[in-house]
Amino acid sequence: MATAKKTVDFSFKSTGVTFQELGGGSGVNHINFEGKATGFGTVLGTLSLFNDAPGAQSGTTHWVGTAFLDNGEQVSGSSEGYWERTGKHKWRVRGLMRTSAGTTYTSDGVVSLNGRTYKGELTEWA
């Protein structure tokens, strides 16, 4: 049985958004973020929010990014998950992340239009 080990807080700010139509009414929003994560230094990445219809209230997600550690090393990570609308211009994002260092995390955060932020935490699993 997996047990929780360590929590990593992250706080990112959007640096831009790309909208992509996928056909049949579905689409994806690619949001570029940069910011800090506890123990990981500066992080750059893209969060993609997929929807199956205009005005969807939930859908799937994909994250890909790189952390630039203070010691000069880099750790890449990718995540698959789900998003759901949780309020006025707010979306909760949950997923499972795997890193190039071999660590797996659950991810839970909120994307907010106000301030163009993505904040949350990663919990390491053994």
MMTF fields as JSON, N, C-alpha, C and O atoms, coordinates in Angstrom:
{
  "mmtfVersion": "1.0.0",
  "mmtfProducer": "UNKNOWN",
  "numBonds": 503,
  "numAtoms": 504,
  "numGroups": 126,
  "numChains": 1,
  "numModels": 1,
  "chainsPerModel": [1],
  "groupsPerChain": [126],
  "chainIdList": ["A"],
  "bondAtomList": [4, 2, 8, 6, 12, 10, 16, 14, 20, 18, 24, 22, 28, 26, 32, 30, 36, 34, 40, 38, 44, 42, 48, 46, 52, 50, 56, 54, 60, 58, 64, 62, 68, 66, 72, 70, 76, 74, 80, 78, 84, 82, 88, 86, 92, 90, 96, 94, 100, 98, 104, 102, 108, 106, 112, 110, 116, 114, 120, 118, 124, 122, 128, 126, 132, 130, 136, 134, 140, 138, 144, 142, 148, 146, 152, 150, 156, 154, 160, 158, 164, 162, 168, 166, 172, 170, 176, 174, 180, 178, 184, 182, 188, 186, 192, 190, 196, 194, 200, 198, 204, 202, 208, 206, 212, 210, 216, 214, 220, 218, 224, 222, 228, 226, 232, 230, 236, 234, 240, 238, 244, 242, 248, 246, 252, 250, 256, 254, 260, 258, 264, 262, 268, 266, 272, 270, 276, 274, 280, 278, 284, 282, 288, 286, 292, 290, 296, 294, 300, 298, 304, 302, 308, 306, 312, 310, 316, 314, 320, 318, 324, 322, 328, 326, 332, 330, 336, 334, 340, 338, 344, 342, 348, 346, 352, 350, 356, 354, 360, 358, 364, 362, 368, 366, 372, 370, 376, 374, 380, 378, 384, 382, 388, 386, 392, 390, 396, 394, 400, 398, 404, 402, 408, 406, 412, 410, 416, 414, 420, 418, 424, 422, 428, 426, 432, 430, 436, 434, 440, 438, 444, 442, 448, 446, 452, 450, 456, 454, 460, 458, 464, 462, 468, 466, 472, 470, 476, 474, 480, 478, 484, 482, 488, 486, 492, 490, 496, 494, 500, 498],
  "bondOrderList": [1, 1, 1, 1, 1, 1, 1, 1, 1, 1, 1, 1, 1, 1, 1, 1, 1, 1, 1, 1, 1, 1, 1, 1, 1, 1, 1, 1, 1, 1, 1, 1, 1, 1, 1, 1, 1, 1, 1, 1, 1, 1, 1, 1, 1, 1, 1, 1, 1, 1, 1, 1, 1, 1, 1, 1, 1, 1, 1, 1, 1, 1, 1, 1, 1, 1, 1, 1, 1, 1, 1, 1, 1, 1, 1, 1, 1, 1, 1, 1, 1, 1, 1, 1, 1, 1, 1, 1, 1, 1, 1, 1, 1, 1, 1, 1, 1, 1, 1, 1, 1, 1, 1, 1, 1, 1, 1, 1, 1, 1, 1, 1, 1, 1, 1, 1, 1, 1, 1, 1, 1, 1, 1, 1, 1],
  "groupList": [{"groupName": "MET", "atomNameList": ["N", "CA", "C", "O"], "elementList": ["N", "C", "C", "O"], "formalChargeList": [0, 0, 0, 0], "bondAtomList": [1, 0, 2, 1, 3, 2], "bondOrderList": [1, 1, 2], "singleLetterCode": "M", "chemCompType": "L-PEPTIDE LINKING"}, {"groupName": "ALA", "atomNameList": ["N", "CA", "C", "O"], "elementList": ["N", "C", "C", "O"], "formalChargeList": [0, 0, 0, 0], "bondAtomList": [1, 0, 2, 1, 3, 2], "bondOrderList": [1, 1, 2], "singleLetterCode": "A", "chemCompType": "L-PEPTIDE LINKING"}, {"groupName": "THR", "atomNameList": ["N", "CA", "C", "O"], "elementList": ["N", "C", "C", "O"], "formalChargeList": [0, 0, 0, 0], "bondAtomList": [1, 0, 2, 1, 3, 2], "bondOrderList": [1, 1, 2], "singleLetterCode": "T", "chemCompType": "L-PEPTIDE LINKING"}, {"groupName": "LYS", "atomNameList": ["N", "CA", "C", "O"], "elementList": ["N", "C", "C", "O"], "formalChargeList": [0, 0, 0, 0], "bondAtomList": [1, 0, 2, 1, 3, 2], "bondOrderList": [1, 1, 2], "singleLetterCode": "K", "chemCompType": "L-PEPTIDE LINKING"}, {"groupName": "VAL", "atomNameList": ["N", "CA", "C", "O"], "elementList": ["N", "C", "C", "O"], "formalChargeList": [0, 0, 0, 0], "bondAtomList": [1, 0, 2, 1, 3, 2], "bondOrderList": [1, 1, 2], "singleLetterCode": "V", "chemCompType": "L-PEPTIDE LINKING"}, {"groupName": "ASP", "atomNameList": ["N", "CA", "C", "O"], "elementList": ["N", "C", "C", "O"], "formalChargeList": [0, 0, 0, 0], "bondAtomList": [1, 0, 2, 1, 3, 2], "bondOrderList": [1, 1, 2], "singleLetterCode": "D", "chemCompType": "L-PEPTIDE LINKING"}, {"groupName": "PHE", "atomNameList": ["N", "CA", "C", "O"], "elementList": ["N", "C", "C", "O"], "formalChargeList": [0, 0, 0, 0], "bondAtomList": [1, 0, 2, 1, 3, 2], "bondOrderList": [1, 1, 2], "singleLetterCode": "F", "chemCompType": "L-PEPTIDE LINKING"}, {"groupName": "SER", "atomNameList": ["N", "CA", "C", "O"], "elementList": ["N", "C", "C", "O"], "formalChargeList": [0, 0, 0, 0], "bondAtomList": [1, 0, 2, 1, 3, 2], "bondOrderList": [1, 1, 2], "singleLetterCode": "S", "chemCompType": "L-PEPTIDE LINKING"}, {"groupName": "GLY", "atomNameList": ["N", "CA", "C", "O"], "elementList": ["N", "C", "C", "O"], "formalChargeList": [0, 0, 0, 0], "bondAtomList": [1, 0, 2, 1, 3, 2], "bondOrderList": [1, 1, 2], "singleLetterCode": "G", "chemCompType": "PEPTIDE LINKING"}, {"groupName": "GLN", "atomNameList": ["N", "CA", "C", "O"], "elementList": ["N", "C", "C", "O"], "formalChargeList": [0, 0, 0, 0], "bondAtomList": [1, 0, 2, 1, 3, 2], "bondOrderList": [1, 1, 2], "singleLetterCode": "Q", "chemCompType": "L-PEPTIDE LINKING"}, {"groupName": "GLU", "atomNameList": ["N", "CA", "C", "O"], "elementList": ["N", "C", "C", "O"], "formalChargeList": [0, 0, 0, 0], "bondAtomList": [1, 0, 2, 1, 3, 2], "bondOrderList": [1, 1, 2], "singleLetterCode": "E", "chemCompType": "L-PEPTIDE LINKING"}, {"groupName": "LEU", "atomNameList": ["N", "CA", "C", "O"], "elementList": ["N", "C", "C", "O"], "formalChargeList": [0, 0, 0, 0], "bondAtomList": [1, 0, 2, 1, 3, 2], "bondOrderList": [1, 1, 2], "singleLetterCode": "L", "chemCompType": "L-PEPTIDE LINKING"}, {"groupName": "ASN", "atomNameList": ["N", "CA", "C", "O"], "elementList": ["N", "C", "C", "O"], "formalChargeList": [0, 0, 0, 0], "bondAtomList": [1, 0, 2, 1, 3, 2], "bondOrderList": [1, 1, 2], "singleLetterCode": "N", "chemCompType": "L-PEPTIDE LINKING"}, {"groupName": "HIS", "atomNameList": ["N", "CA", "C", "O"], "elementList": ["N", "C", "C", "O"], "formalChargeList": [0, 0, 0, 0], "bondAtomList": [1, 0, 2, 1, 3, 2], "bondOrderList": [1, 1, 2], "singleLetterCode": "H", "chemCompType": "L-PEPTIDE LINKING"}, {"groupName": "ILE", "atomNameList": ["N", "CA", "C", "O"], "elementList": ["N", "C", "C", "O"], "formalChargeList": [0, 0, 0, 0], "bondAtomList": [1, 0, 2, 1, 3, 2], "bondOrderList": [1, 1, 2], "singleLetterCode": "I", "chemCompType": "L-PEPTIDE LINKING"}, {"groupName": "PRO", "atomNameList": ["N", "CA", "C", "O"], "elementList": ["N", "C", "C", "O"], "formalChargeList": [0, 0, 0, 0], "bondAtomList": [1, 0, 2, 1, 3, 2], "bondOrderList": [1, 1, 2], "singleLetterCode": "P", "chemCompType": "L-PEPTIDE LINKING"}, {"groupName": "TRP", "atomNameList": ["N", "CA", "C", "O"], "elementList": ["N", "C", "C", "O"], "formalChargeList": [0, 0, 0, 0], "bondAtomList": [1, 0, 2, 1, 3, 2], "bondOrderList": [1, 1, 2], "singleLetterCode": "W", "chemCompType": "L-PEPTIDE LINKING"}, {"groupName": "TYR", "atomNameList": ["N", "CA", "C", "O"], "elementList": ["N", "C", "C", "O"], "formalChargeList": [0, 0, 0, 0], "bondAtomList": [1, 0, 2, 1, 3, 2], "bondOrderList": [1, 1, 2], "singleLetterCode": "Y", "chemCompType": "L-PEPTIDE LINKING"}, {"groupName": "ARG", "atomNameList": ["N", "CA", "C", "O"], "elementList": ["N", "C", "C", "O"], "formalChargeList": [0, 0, 0, 0], "bondAtomList": [1, 0, 2, 1, 3, 2], "bondOrderList": [1, 1, 2], "singleLetterCode": "R", "chemCompType": "L-PEPTIDE LINKING"}],
  "groupTypeList": [0, 1, 2, 1, 3, 3, 2, 4, 5, 6, 7, 6, 3, 7, 2, 8, 4, 2, 6, 9, 10, 11, 8, 8, 8, 7, 8, 4, 12, 13, 14, 12, 6, 10, 8, 3, 1, 2, 8, 6, 8, 2, 4, 11, 8, 2, 11, 7, 11, 6, 12, 5, 1, 15, 8, 1, 9, 7, 8, 2, 2, 13, 16, 4, 8, 2, 1, 6, 11, 5, 12, 8, 10, 9, 4, 7, 8, 7, 7, 10, 8, 17, 16, 10, 18, 2, 8, 3, 13, 3, 16, 18, 4, 18, 8, 11, 0, 18, 2, 7, 1, 8, 2, 2, 17, 2, 7, 5, 8, 4, 4, 7, 11, 12, 8, 18, 2, 17, 3, 8, 10, 11, 2, 10, 16, 1],
  "groupIdList": [1, 2, 3, 4, 5, 6, 7, 8, 9, 10, 11, 12, 13, 14, 15, 16, 17, 18, 19, 20, 21, 22, 23, 24, 25, 26, 27, 28, 29, 30, 31, 32, 33, 34, 35, 36, 37, 38, 39, 40, 41, 42, 43, 44, 45, 46, 47, 48, 49, 50, 51, 52, 53, 54, 55, 56, 57, 58, 59, 60, 61, 62, 63, 64, 65, 66, 67, 68, 69, 70, 71, 72, 73, 74, 75, 76, 77, 78, 79, 80, 81, 82, 83, 84, 85, 86, 87, 88, 89, 90, 91, 92, 93, 94, 95, 96, 97, 98, 99, 100, 101, 102, 103, 104, 105, 106, 107, 108, 109, 110, 111, 112, 113, 114, 115, 116, 117, 118, 119, 120, 121, 122, 123, 124, 125, 126],
  "secStructList": [7, 7, 7, 3, 3, 3, 3, 3, 3, 3, 3, 3, 3, 3, 3, 3, 3, 3, 3, 3, 3, 3, 3, 6, 6, 3, 3, 3, 3, 3, 3, 3, 3, 3, 3, 3, 3, 6, 6, 6, 3, 3, 3, 3, 3, 3, 3, 3, 3, 3, 3, 1, 1, 6, 6, 7, 1, 3, 3, 3, 3, 3, 3, 3, 3, 3, 3, 3, 7, 6, 6, 1, 7, 3, 3, 3, 3, 3, 3, 3, 3, 3, 3, 3, 3, 3, 3, 6, 6, 3, 3, 3, 3, 3, 3, 3, 3, 3, 3, 6, 6, 1, 7, 3, 3, 3, 3, 3, 3, 3, 3, 3, 6, 6, 6, 6, 3, 3, 3, 3, 3, 3, 3, 3, 3, 7],
  "xCoordList": [0.84, 0.0, 0.886, 1.826, 0.599, 1.354, 1.017, -0.122, 2.019, 1.8, 2.345, 3.333, 1.704, 2.142, 3.475, 3.674, 4.397, 5.718, 6.027, 6.39, 5.892, 6.352, 5.406, 4.886, 5.193, 4.347, 5.205, 6.092, 4.924, 5.614, 4.575, 3.615, 4.742, 3.843, 4.346, 5.551, 3.407, 3.799, 2.908, 1.74, 3.488, 2.779, 3.292, 4.443, 2.426, 2.808, 1.958, 0.838, 2.503, 1.801, 1.816, 2.832, 0.693, 0.579, 1.403, 1.427, 2.076, 2.824, 2.201, 2.731, 1.067, 0.381, -0.515, -0.347, -1.474, -2.445, -2.591, -2.605, -2.699, -2.99, -4.255, -4.366, -5.201, -6.441, -6.353, -5.931, -6.749, -6.674, -7.997, -8.475, -8.585, -9.8, -9.398, -8.503, -10.071, -9.738, -10.767, -10.58, -11.84, -12.889, -14.039, -13.868, -15.198, -16.377, -16.801, -17.485, -16.415, -16.785, -15.816, -15.97, -14.818, -13.855, -12.665, -12.441, -11.922, -10.77, -9.843, -10.088, -8.77, -7.798, -7.215, -6.956, -7.018, -6.358, -4.989, -4.904, -3.925, -2.556, -2.13, -2.017, -1.893, -1.523, -0.072, 0.272, 0.77, 2.171, 2.282, 1.721, 3.019, 3.205, 4.68, 5.487, 5.014, 6.332, 6.168, 5.261, 7.064, 6.987, 7.926, 8.946, 7.578, 8.422, 7.671, 6.448, 8.458, 7.938, 8.948, 10.151, 8.464, 9.311, 10.312, 9.916, 11.612, 12.645, 12.984, 13.898, 12.249, 12.473, 12.929, 13.188, 13.032, 13.477, 12.469, 11.262, 12.972, 12.132, 11.569, 12.284, 10.272, 9.589, 8.955, 8.305, 9.152, 8.495, 7.703, 8.211, 6.455, 5.669, 4.416, 4.056, 3.752, 2.5, 1.431, 1.615, 0.309, -0.867, -1.881, -2.277, -2.302, -3.304, -4.623, -4.68, -5.685, -7.026, -7.873, -8.152, -8.276, -9.063, -10.545, -10.938, -11.369, -12.818, -13.454, -12.912, -14.618, -15.274, -16.399, -17.04, -16.647, -17.694, -17.484, -16.95, -17.897, -17.812, -18.583, -19.695, -18.017, -18.672, -18.623, -19.36, -17.769, -17.66, -17.324, -16.64, -17.802, -17.572, -16.458, -16.072, -15.947, -14.874, -14.219, -14.736, -13.065, -12.354, -11.036, -10.798, -10.196, -8.906, -7.797, -7.975, -6.651, -5.51, -4.227, -4.135, -3.252, -1.894, -0.944, -1.136, 0.071, 1.112, 2.446, 2.705, 3.28, 4.669, 5.52, 5.192, 6.624, 7.446, 8.806, 9.115, 9.621, 10.962, 11.211, 10.879, 11.804, 12.229, 13.728, 14.489, 14.143, 15.548, 16.014, 15.849, 16.599, 16.991, 18.123, 18.906, 18.194, 19.213, 20.638, 21.577, 20.806, 22.144, 22.581, 23.649, 21.763, 22.096, 21.498, 21.537, 20.943, 20.303, 18.924, 18.365, 18.396, 17.044, 16.259, 16.806, 14.97, 14.069, 12.853, 12.172, 12.582, 11.398, 10.248, 10.464, 9.031, 7.868, 6.7, 6.572, 5.842, 4.599, 3.488, 3.718, 2.281, 1.137, -0.087, -0.255, -0.929, -2.251, -3.267, -3.023, -4.401, -5.399, -6.713, -7.084, -7.417, -8.758, -8.892, -8.239, -9.75, -10.086, -11.598, -12.347, -12.028, -13.454, -13.634, -12.836, -14.683, -14.981, -15.452, -16.307, -14.879, -15.219, -15.746, -16.035, -15.874, -16.348, -16.22, -15.923, -16.447, -16.363, -14.922, -14.06, -14.666, -13.351, -12.271, -11.131, -12.649, -11.703, -11.912, -13.034, -10.779, -10.809, -9.867, -8.688, -10.401, -9.566, -8.92, -9.577, -7.626, -6.861, -6.224, -5.483, -6.517, -5.922, -5.293, -5.822, -4.166, -3.521, -2.459, -2.24, -1.803, -0.709, 0.521, 0.511, 1.58, 2.796, 3.944, 4.138, 4.701, 5.935, 7.088, 6.963, 8.222, 9.37, 10.528, 10.57, 11.461, 12.658, 13.561, 14.469, 13.332, 14.091, 13.502, 14.033, 12.394, 11.769, 10.742, 10.249, 10.409, 9.438, 8.039, 7.878, 7.034, 5.638, 4.927, 5.132, 4.089, 3.334, 1.868, 1.548, 0.983, -0.366, -0.328, 0.409, -1.11, -1.134, -2.546, -3.507, -2.676, -3.978, -3.79, -3.073, -4.44, -4.27, -5.471, -6.433, -5.398, -6.475, -5.889, -4.943, -6.471, -6.167, -7.206, -8.404, -6.75, -7.653, -7.386, -6.245, -8.454, -8.324, -7.868, -7.063, -8.38, -7.987, -6.524, -6.201, -5.648, -4.226, -3.499, -2.27, -4.267, -3.687, -2.736, -1.588, -3.221, -2.373, -2.76, -3.87, -1.81, -2.02, -1.256, -0.025, -1.998, -1.396, -1.912, -3.071, -1.035, -1.46, -0.312, 0.681, -0.47, 0.557, 0.684, -0.258, 1.893, 2.198, 2.441, 3.064, 1.957, 2.231, 2.966, 2.46, 4.161, 4.99, 4.405, 3.907, 4.489, 3.998, 5.1, 5.865, 5.182, 6.212, 5.619, 6.321],
  "yCoordList": [-1.18, 0.0, 1.245, 1.336, 2.185, 3.436, 4.335, 4.372, 5.053, 5.99, 7.357, 7.457, 8.399, 9.764, 10.01, 9.591, 10.692, 10.943, 12.423, 12.858, 13.199, 14.587, 15.454, 15.026, 16.667, 17.611, 18.724, 19.258, 19.064, 20.133, 21.193, 20.893, 22.405, 23.499, 24.143, 24.312, 24.505, 25.222, 26.431, 26.443, 27.447, 28.685, 29.199, 29.62, 29.16, 29.53, 30.684, 30.904, 31.407, 32.502, 32.226, 31.8, 32.469, 32.235, 33.255, 34.441, 32.765, 33.639, 33.663, 34.303, 32.96, 32.969, 31.751, 30.729, 31.89, 30.826, 30.656, 31.631, 29.397, 29.078, 28.227, 27.25, 28.592, 27.838, 27.03, 27.542, 25.774, 24.894, 24.158, 23.505, 24.266, 23.523, 22.135, 21.986, 21.119, 19.739, 19.096, 17.963, 19.804, 19.277, 18.677, 18.235, 18.669, 18.102, 18.839, 18.266, 20.092, 20.885, 20.767, 21.458, 19.907, 19.761, 20.699, 21.206, 20.911, 21.789, 21.609, 20.8, 22.382, 22.332, 23.73, 24.46, 24.08, 25.323, 24.954, 24.231, 25.438, 25.208, 26.464, 27.536, 26.334, 27.469, 27.313, 26.343, 28.254, 28.241, 28.887, 29.955, 28.222, 28.717, 28.753, 27.996, 29.658, 29.67, 30.073, 30.825, 29.56, 29.888, 29.039, 28.566, 28.842, 28.128, 26.939, 26.951, 25.903, 24.739, 24.38, 24.346, 24.113, 23.802, 22.7, 21.597, 22.999, 22.018, 21.81, 21.055, 22.479, 22.316, 23.595, 23.579, 24.686, 25.94, 26.467, 26.423, 26.967, 27.547, 26.443, 25.528, 26.545, 25.557, 26.268, 27.301, 25.704, 26.161, 24.98, 23.86, 25.23, 24.124, 24.579, 25.756, 23.611, 23.855, 22.917, 21.7, 23.492, 22.737, 22.795, 23.879, 21.638, 21.569, 21.081, 20.026, 21.857, 21.518, 21.15, 21.993, 19.892, 19.396, 19.439, 19.185, 19.763, 19.745, 19.086, 19.134, 18.466, 17.772, 18.576, 18.118, 19.79, 20.655, 22.076, 22.264, 23.076, 24.451, 24.588, 24.073, 25.262, 25.461, 24.257, 24.211, 23.279, 22.088, 22.484, 23.482, 21.708, 21.972, 21.094, 21.259, 20.161, 19.276, 18.652, 18.732, 18.029, 17.381, 16.806, 16.712, 16.427, 15.843, 16.889, 17.954, 16.559, 17.476, 16.738, 15.515, 17.518, 17.017, 18.143, 19.29, 17.821, 18.772, 18.241, 17.039, 19.113, 18.771, 19.977, 21.114, 19.711, 20.825, 20.386, 19.196, 21.383, 21.146, 22.039, 23.225, 21.444, 22.185, 22.416, 21.502, 23.641, 24.013, 24.195, 25.258, 23.129, 23.089, 24.068, 24.426, 24.493, 25.451, 24.916, 25.7, 23.584, 23.0, 22.86, 22.314, 23.351, 23.298, 22.118, 22.085, 21.146, 19.987, 20.372, 21.409, 19.515, 19.694, 18.406, 17.309, 18.551, 17.419, 17.698, 18.707, 16.79, 16.928, 16.136, 15.163, 16.561, 15.84, 15.958, 16.928, 14.943, 15.001, 14.384, 13.531, 14.843, 14.431, 14.275, 14.993, 13.341, 13.169, 13.331, 12.912, 13.936, 14.112, 14.644, 14.451, 15.328, 15.841, 17.258, 17.635, 18.038, 19.371, 19.45, 18.751, 20.32, 20.596, 22.048, 22.59, 22.662, 24.043, 24.031, 23.23, 24.942, 24.963, 26.31, 26.476, 27.255, 28.578, 29.527, 29.125, 30.784, 31.804, 31.925, 32.446, 31.442, 31.504, 30.795, 31.255, 29.636, 28.804, 27.348, 26.891, 26.63, 25.242, 24.43, 24.758, 23.362, 22.463, 21.452, 20.904, 21.215, 20.298, 19.243, 19.573, 17.967, 16.863, 15.874, 15.637, 15.3, 14.357, 13.525, 13.62, 12.707, 11.856, 12.239, 12.158, 12.657, 13.134, 12.161, 11.616, 11.961, 11.172, 12.068, 12.85, 11.949, 12.797, 11.976, 10.754, 12.67, 12.019, 11.508, 10.719, 11.943, 11.457, 10.155, 9.579, 9.682, 8.436, 8.582, 7.581, 9.803, 10.055, 10.219, 10.781, 9.726, 9.875, 10.734, 10.57, 11.651, 12.542, 12.557, 12.379, 12.77, 13.198, 14.715, 15.322, 15.319, 16.766, 17.263, 16.669, 18.351, 18.951, 20.462, 20.976, 21.176, 22.619, 23.314, 22.675, 24.64, 25.464, 26.472, 27.195, 26.502, 27.523, 28.62, 28.342, 29.863, 30.989, 32.072, 32.487, 32.523, 33.611, 34.879, 35.64, 35.107, 36.264, 36.104, 35.236, 36.909, 36.82, 35.866, 35.795, 35.12, 34.164, 33.197, 33.039, 32.539, 31.695, 30.219, 29.859, 29.385, 27.958, 27.632, 27.653, 27.327, 27.079, 25.768, 25.403, 25.066, 23.821, 23.083, 23.678, 21.74, 20.93, 19.582, 19.058, 19.047, 17.697, 16.865, 17.344, 15.639, 14.731, 13.528, 12.833, 13.275, 12.167, 10.841, 10.735, 9.834, 8.498, 7.492, 7.556, 6.545, 5.497, 4.225, 3.224],
  "zCoordList": [0.0, 0.0, 0.0, 0.79, -0.863, -0.936, 0.245, 0.71, 0.719, 1.811, 1.427, 0.7, 1.913, 1.625, 2.311, 3.451, 1.62, 2.172, 2.331, 3.424, 1.278, 1.312, 0.494, -0.537, 0.961, 0.239, -0.344, 0.322, -1.602, -2.313, -2.668, -3.377, -2.196, -2.566, -3.849, -4.039, -4.736, -5.946, -6.15, -5.761, -6.771, -7.082, -8.417, -8.533, -9.424, -10.781, -11.287, -10.823, -12.234, -12.902, -14.398, -14.947, -15.05, -16.49, -17.267, -16.938, -18.304, -19.201, -20.594, -21.503, -20.763, -22.047, -22.22, -21.555, -23.133, -23.402, -24.907, -25.659, -25.334, -26.725, -26.756, -26.015, -27.606, -27.768, -29.05, -30.088, -28.976, -30.141, -30.312, -29.384, -31.496, -31.811, -32.288, -33.12, -31.749, -32.099, -33.023, -33.465, -33.315, -34.188, -33.397, -32.261, -34.009, -33.36, -32.116, -31.267, -31.981, -30.807, -29.652, -28.645, -29.775, -28.68, -28.897, -29.996, -27.831, -27.919, -26.743, -25.847, -26.764, -25.683, -25.473, -26.429, -24.222, -23.844, -23.285, -22.293, -23.903, -23.428, -22.676, -23.269, -21.37, -20.541, -20.102, -19.427, -20.479, -20.059, -18.684, -18.439, -17.787, -16.426, -16.077, -16.616, -15.154, -14.539, -13.087, -12.732, -12.252, -10.833, -10.02, -10.521, -8.751, -7.801, -7.217, -7.075, -6.881, -6.167, -5.085, -5.343, -3.877, -2.749, -3.101, -3.48, -2.975, -3.234, -4.703, -5.033, -5.583, -7.022, -7.71, -8.913, -6.992, -7.601, -8.598, -8.361, -9.717, -10.762, -11.646, -12.055, -11.935, -12.77, -13.958, -13.802, -15.147, -16.369, -16.921, -16.975, -17.332, -17.867, -18.562, -18.54, -19.186, -19.89, -19.368, -19.341, -18.952, -18.527, -19.654, -20.083, -20.134, -21.198, -20.615, -19.984, -20.829, -20.36, -21.575, -22.428, -21.645, -22.771, -22.432, -21.293, -23.431, -23.247, -24.458, -25.562, -24.24, -25.34, -25.966, -26.911, -25.438, -25.986, -25.472, -24.379, -26.248, -25.755, -24.44, -24.323, -23.467, -22.179, -21.255, -20.27, -21.551, -20.697, -19.266, -19.037, -18.312, -16.9, -16.317, -15.16, -17.129, -16.69, -17.917, -19.031, -17.68, -18.768, -18.277, -17.073, -19.205, -18.859, -18.958, -19.549, -18.367, -18.364, -18.722, -18.623, -19.137, -19.327, -18.93, -19.332, -18.148, -17.748, -18.239, -18.163, -18.733, -19.036, -18.657, -18.996, -17.943, -17.511, -17.032, -16.975, -16.685, -16.172, -14.966, -14.971, -13.927, -12.748, -12.848, -13.165, -12.575, -12.61, -11.166, -10.567, -10.629, -9.232, -8.93, -9.81, -7.673, -7.247, -7.429, -7.562, -7.438, -7.581, -9.043, -9.319, -9.979, -11.397, -12.144, -13.374, -11.423, -12.048, -12.582, -12.224, -13.441, -13.972, -13.753, -13.856, -13.45, -13.313, -14.175, -13.995, -15.122, -15.971, -15.364, -14.64, -15.663, -15.161, -16.106, -16.852, -16.06, -16.834, -16.002, -15.145, -16.284, -15.486, -16.368, -17.354, -16.006, -16.617, -15.498, -14.367, -15.81, -14.766, -15.274, -16.432, -14.371, -14.642, -14.109, -13.135, -14.762, -14.269, -14.122, -14.806, -13.212, -13.061, -12.638, -11.874, -13.141, -12.759, -11.316, -10.939, -10.495, -9.072, -8.601, -7.416, -9.488, -9.101, -10.263, -11.388, -9.981, -11.013, -11.503, -10.794, -12.717, -13.357, -12.55, -12.482, -11.921, -11.181, -11.584, -11.799, -11.679, -12.091, -11.212, -11.078, -10.613, -9.818, -10.763, -11.649, -10.561, -11.401, -10.501, -9.575, -10.778, -10.022, -10.993, -12.079, -10.599, -11.493, -10.817, -9.609, -11.621, -11.189, -12.002, -13.23, -11.312, -11.982, -11.773, -10.687, -12.852, -12.796, -13.219, -14.161, -12.511, -12.817, -13.368, -13.225, -13.996, -14.529, -13.413, -13.673, -12.178, -11.023, -10.486, -9.537, -11.095, -10.678, -9.576, -9.057, -9.211, -8.153, -8.745, -9.828, -8.029, -8.435, -7.39, -6.188, -7.872, -6.998, -7.415, -8.591, -6.449, -6.776, -6.773, -5.995, -7.628, -7.766, -7.529, -8.017, -6.782, -6.517, -6.467, -5.609, -7.394, -7.447, -8.047, -8.475, -8.072, -8.615, -9.596, -9.282, -10.783, -11.778, -11.605, -11.543, -11.527, -11.317, -12.358, -12.563, -13.012, -13.972, -13.258, -13.794, -12.048, -11.263, -10.867, -10.057, -11.411, -11.151, -12.077, -12.064, -12.893, -13.854, -13.154, -13.571, -12.073, -11.248, -11.316, -11.707, -10.924, -10.705, -9.432, -9.414, -8.357, -7.048, -6.491, -6.69, -5.791, -5.185, -4.544, -4.125, -4.474, -3.859, -4.549, -5.144, -4.44, -4.897, -3.632, -2.684, -3.621, -2.52, -3.064, -3.945, -2.545, -3.017, -2.511, -1.39, -3.394, -3.039, -3.222, -4.184, -2.28, -2.344, -2.923, -3.06]
}
